[in-house]
Amino acid sequence: QVQLVESGGDLVQPGGSLRLSCAASGLTFSSYVMSWYRQAPVKERELVATITTYGGNTNYVDAVQGRFAISRDNAKNTVYLQMNSLKPEDTAVYYCNARHQILGATYWGQGTQVTVSS
């Protein structure tokens, strides 16, 4: 019954911004390290950003450092990805991932499409 549902993907122009959301249910959200991954056509799925269980630490792939920000609201069981200064190479399906920090159980959302194009 664990479910991760992404939303917020859209078509935006280069330089624009989007905020993605991932709403989790059926799990103890604060026990999970949350991450955003993305996958472009014919490319491997790559880790974009990670946030620890209470938001104390974040990390980012170099390509988005300084442009993207991951955050979480444990009271709302939601993790966000704020994306600024978007580039065409950011175009991908973005996936939410939850990993139990102790048990290692992992769950994935269905993805949301982000397209950056003029």
Rosetta blueprint (number, residue, H / E / L):
1 Q L
2 V L
3 Q E
4 L E
5 V E
6 E E
7 S E
8 G L
9 G L
10 D L
11 L E
12 V E
13 Q L
14 P L
15 G L
16 G L
17 S L
18 L E
19 R E
20 L E
21 S E
22 C E
23 A E
24 A E
25 S E
26 G L
27 L L
28 T L
29 F H
30 S H
31 S H
32 Y E
33 V E
34 M E
35 S E
36 W E
37 Y E
38 R E
39 Q E
40 A L
41 P L
42 V L
43 K L
44 E L
45 R L
46 E E
47 L E
48 V E
49 A E
50 T E
51 I E
52 T L
53 T L
54 Y L
55 G L
56 G L
57 N L
58 T E
59 N E
60 Y E
61 V L
62 D H
63 A H
64 V H
65 Q L
66 G L
67 R L
68 F E
69 A E
70 I E
71 S E
72 R E
73 D E
74 N H
75 A H
76 K H
77 N L
78 T E
79 V E
80 Y E
81 L E
82 Q E
83 M E
84 N L
85 S L
86 L L
87 K L
88 P H
89 E H
90 D H
91 T L
92 A E
93 V E
94 Y E
95 Y E
96 C E
97 N E
98 A E
99 R E
100 H E
101 Q L
102 I L
103 L L
104 G L
105 A L
106 T E
107 Y E
108 W E
109 G L
110 Q L
111 G L
112 T E
113 Q E
114 V E
115 T E
116 V E
117 S L
118 S L
